[in-house]
Structure formats: structure tokens, C-alpha cells
């Protein structure tokens, strides 16, 4: 956990360095002050390190350090919506940091909040340790009136977030996002996710075989950029014959990728349709845009929202889907703005199966090829390969998919129904109570302008590898100076892989190709 924490810190530092920090001079502003909620925690200080995905300025000034140390530091923000990222420090180690000494790892993971501020107001924000990785939870303790004189030309006022433009996703992305939000609401009703790297390889493999057989590839992932496709078998990675390795194939893959740095070449030999092919590309992580969503309190202004962690398997699906949504928006010339996605509460009228029409003897049937997680089909215990021959005792006299879909639409909520199947040649009747998934009402804002800047800078860093001084200071072309405490190269986190969704036992949420894309396929 400590190793992953360091990797997470390092990734956030690099992300901050990727984007220009914006500031303006104005005569309207709000002030934000951060203090500890526990008076006994007087040796803890909070330092603003990021604002709307950019590096917060002023860290090289002694006045900045002194104000943070004595708890008097105030940050002046333009009225509007802001995303702020803080480091929590032990005061002793922050003093070492101030003197240019290596402070080791004596700080928590960066914590982000999102808040709406009004002009001529001071927001006194208290931070209290949550007990989970020592991450603080922020809350507004009081709001005071301040004089507009504080916002003179000598004060830096950070620009508020851009107003989002509402858009409609295509049917495929819209459906996947609604399914994801049904899971997210049960975990955290309102949440905030800062911009981050997605180090995932982006493929699901068959763990039942002693090989790297690809089951699915996520769109816009590194696996997709390599042009890896479903059914491919990986034979060799950068000269290493995977057949000669007897350990867990996932450990092998992550271990090999873990040795690669930003922009390093990845060369694969694969078997596709009994022929060998060479695949190659430079290793670059995908960039997940900053996102905030809410499923409650739509009629009230949310003054402050904390960034809260969610389970790794859900976060894995979220990361891949957000990259896909960002690329969809980019392809529609929306990569220089923020977008908003709104959805009403509604039931999912689909059954949760993908498959194709087939015949058994002279009768029509529907072959199940994929089942959606938590769907009515999964609750009924349907399995891949099942042949559906009737629903509520009605056999298929024509195209099975059409009749099946019609009967599913006619099902009544909380009513008993039956589905007759052939499984391994044996007829079975499955009985269930129809309980469709309820998609929650939600609003989601995705910052694409920030991601666009980060993508450009990421390519620049990949083509111009970073150099470190003896003091382990990172100096970028953007005039930003940050500290890295671990390595002299930016490496792919080799153990940052705790999500189970990579394995075939977990169902991929968005495979790049599904059976629904073929003419004979159908999704119900």
C-alpha cells in the first residue's frame, strides 16, 4: 500500500506539471483558508498544490511557506466553481521541504475538493482526518464577509472553471454510462475525480488458458493503440517468450510493462488466425479527464464536495469509460471545453443479453453470447452458450431476437416469468421475478479542455525524457519546479493493478467489439 501511495503521489505531481497554471488580476474575489478541524493537530498544515488540474503558484516564495506553516495562508479565487488539491503535511517535514531538503514521504496522498465561491466572502474550511490512508475530509466551518480591497492587483485570483456545455452521448455510451452510474450511486451519491493517468493496459484475458489470449480490448486504451484485438494470443513481449514463463500471466504482463518508461517502445508478437503478427507502439498512459457528478440535491448549490475513493473494480470501469467519452467528445470537436451530461431516472428496459439468432432442428432459438452484470438475465442465472427456445412458454416462430425482445418489453415489474433454454443439450426452465435495473437521475461534468492540454504535454514529455538534478527536482519547459521522491525516471506502476476487472471472471463493461456489431447479432 505504501508503494502504491508513492506512485499515486508521483502521478499526481506529474499531472500537475503537465498543465499551465492560469491566473488573473481582478477586483472581485473570494478567500479560502484551510485549518485543522482538530485543535490537537496543530502540527498538521495544508498546502494548495493544484487548481483546476494546474499547478498552484507561489510555492517558491518564502512568504508562501511561512503563511502555510503558521496557518494564515489564504487563497484568493474568482467567483465560481473551483477544484482545489491539497497536500497534508507534518509541519516538521514541511519545514524541511521549505529548506530544500528531501522530506521523505511524510505527507498524505493529495486530496481534492470542489467548491463554489461568491465574491467578497471568506470560506473557513476545516480538514479532519478520515482514518482511511489519513486522507482528510474537508468541510466549510463558516463564511464571513470580506472587503473588496483584498482583491487588488497584487493578489493572484485563480480563474473559475469554465461553464459546461450540455451534450447528448450516442446510444452505446449513454447506455454504458447509465449502468455505471447505477453502481456509483450505491457507493457515493455525489463525487469528484481529478484528472489522472490511466496506466491500465486495457484488455481482458482468458485466465483459463496458460497463455495471453485476449477476450476484449477497451477503446482508446494502450492495448487498442497497439491494435490488439479479441482472440489474439500474445507470444512475445519485447523479446521475452511468454510460453517459457510458468508464473501468473498477469504478473508477467505487468512486470514487463513495469520496466517501461514513458514513451518507451513496446514490441509484441501475437498469433491471430494461426498467423504471427508484429505489433509495436510507444508506451503512453491514457489521461482520464477530471469529472464531477451528483445524483442528489439537484435543487441546492453544493458548496463543497470531497473527492472520495471508490472500489478498484468500479474505478477501472469508470476510467476506461471516461476516456471513451472524452474521445467521443474530441471527435465531435468538443475537446476545448467542459461538457455536461444529464440523465433522468428511468428503468432499464433491456434484458441484459447479447447474442445471435440460430436454429435447433427446424425451430428458432437465441444463443446467449454475453450477459450484462447485475441485469435481469444474470439474476435469472442465464449463462453464455445457453440456447433460449421460449419465454413464458411462447416459442419463436420467426426471428428469435425479435420475438424475444417483444416479450421482454411486455414483462411486468416484480412479476414471475419463465425462460426455457437448452444448456449442454439438456432442456431447463428458469423461473425469475422481473426486476429491471433502475438508472438514477444524475448530472455529470467532464473537463475536456484540461485533458486536451495534458495530452499535448504528455506527448511532449514522451519525446523529451525528463532529466533530474542531484536534488531530485523536476524542471519542465513550463517553468514549474516540483519534487519527486522515488525515481529518476517516470515508470509505469508495476503493482498498481489491484482491480479484478482485468480478469475474465469479471465482465468487461465496454469491449471494443461485441457480437451486437454483426448483422446476425442482437442485444436485448
PyMOL commands that set and color helices and strands:
alter all, ss='L'
color gray80, all
select helices_A, chain A and resi 2-18+62-69+91-98+148-151+171-187+222-225+242-244+249-258+312-331+376-379+400-409+448-463+500-502+515-517
alter helices_A, ss='H'
color red, helices_A
select strands_A, chain A and resi 30-36+44-51+54-55+74-77+80-90+111-117+121-129+136-145+157-158+165-166+190-193+196-198+203-205+212-217+233-237+240-241+265-272+275-282+286-288+290-294+304-306+338-343+346-347+353-360+363-371+387-391+394-395+416-423+426-433+438-439+442-447+473-475+481-483+521-523
alter strands_A, ss='S'
color yellow, strands_A
deselect
rebuild
show_as cartoon
